[in-house]
Amino acid sequence: MTADLEAEGKVRAIGLSNHSPEQLAVARRIAPVDAVQPPLSLLNRSAEPEIDWPAGRGTGVIPYQPLHFVAAQ
């Protein structure tokens, strides 16, 4: 359905947030994914291994909460 909305010009880009690499692979079989949004901060780098996979396939990476843990301290 999202791919149809993009084809109709109602959606400019398709993105995912809070996903695993496996979920991203499934989504990419349904429609092209333009951007992903993993949680990533200065102190929590756990999503770093997941960044290379989409970036190497032309998918943008837009981390969220980059200062979350720093601001909380």
Secondary structure in CASP SS format (residue, H / E / C, confidence):
PFRMAT SS
TARGET T0000
AUTHOR 0000-0000-0000
METHOD secondary structure of the structure
MODEL  1
M C 1.00
T H 1.00
A H 1.00
D H 1.00
L H 1.00
E H 1.00
A H 1.00
E C 1.00
G C 1.00
K C 1.00
V C 1.00
R C 1.00
A C 1.00
I C 1.00
G E 1.00
L E 1.00
S E 1.00
N C 1.00
H C 1.00
S C 1.00
P H 1.00
E H 1.00
Q H 1.00
L H 1.00
A H 1.00
V H 1.00
A H 1.00
R H 1.00
R H 1.00
I H 1.00
A C 1.00
P C 1.00
V C 1.00
D C 1.00
A E 1.00
V E 1.00
Q E 1.00
P C 1.00
P E 1.00
L C 1.00
S C 1.00
L C 1.00
L C 1.00
N C 1.00
R C 1.00
S C 1.00
A C 1.00
E H 1.00
P H 1.00
E H 1.00
I H 1.00
D H 1.00
W H 1.00
P H 1.00
A H 1.00
G C 1.00
R C 1.00
G C 1.00
T C 1.00
G E 1.00
V E 1.00
I C 1.00
P C 1.00
Y E 1.00
Q C 1.00
P C 1.00
L C 1.00
H H 1.00
F H 1.00
V H 1.00
A H 1.00
A H 1.00
Q C 1.00
END
